[in-house]
C-alpha cells in the first residue's frame, strides 16, 4: 500500500516536472503561422509611471492584432483605468469608430499589500488577492499578458504559468522592465526573471541586459 502511494506520487511529480521543462523550452519561441490573427490581451497597469510607459508601448502595437484588450489595475488605482479609457477613446476617434463593449474591458484587482500595511495582516490580503486573481484569470483566459512592473502582475502571471502546466490556457507573458530601472531589476521583474515565468523579458538599458543575459535589450521606449 505504502509502496503504491510512493510510486504514484513519484509518477505525478515526474510528469509535472516534464511538463514544466516543456513549458520552459517552449516559452519565447516564435509564434507559428497557424496562430490566430488576433490575441486576447491582458494589460496590467500600475500607478505612477508604469501606466504612462504601458500606454506608450500600446501605441506601438497593432491594435487589431492584440484584441480584445482587458485592462486591469489595483482596486485603489482609478487613475490608471481612466488613462486607459482615454487611450481607447482616442484610438477609436482617430479610426472614426466607437469603442465596442466586447473589444475593451476594464477591471480591478485587490492588492496583496498596501503601502505601509503590516506583514502580518498582509498574509490575509495576499490570500484574498490570489483568489481574486484566479477568478479574473478564469474569466478572461488571455492569450497574451503585457506587464511592466506593478506588483499586481505577480499573482496574475503566476496563475497564468500554472494554467500552462495544467493545460487550461497558454498565455504568453511579455514583461517590459521600467525605464527607471537602470542598474537592477524591480522586485516584480526579478521574481518573473528568476522563476522563468515570463516568456519574453525586455529591459531598456544595456547594462541590465549584461547582468541578466536572458533579457532582451530594446532601448528606451519612452
Buried (B, 14 or more C-beta within 10 A) or exposed (E): EEEEEEEEEEEEEEEEEEBBEEBEEEBBEEEEEEEEEBBBBBBBBBBBBBBBBBBEBBEEBEBEEBBBBBBBBBBEBEEBBEBBBEBBEEBBEEEEEEEEEEBBBBBBBBBBBBEEEEEEEBEEBBEEBBEBBBEBBEEBBBBBBBBBBBBBBBBBBBBBBEBBEEEBBBBBBBBBBBBBBEEEBBEBBBBBBEEBBBBBBBBBBEEBBEEBEEBEBBEEBE
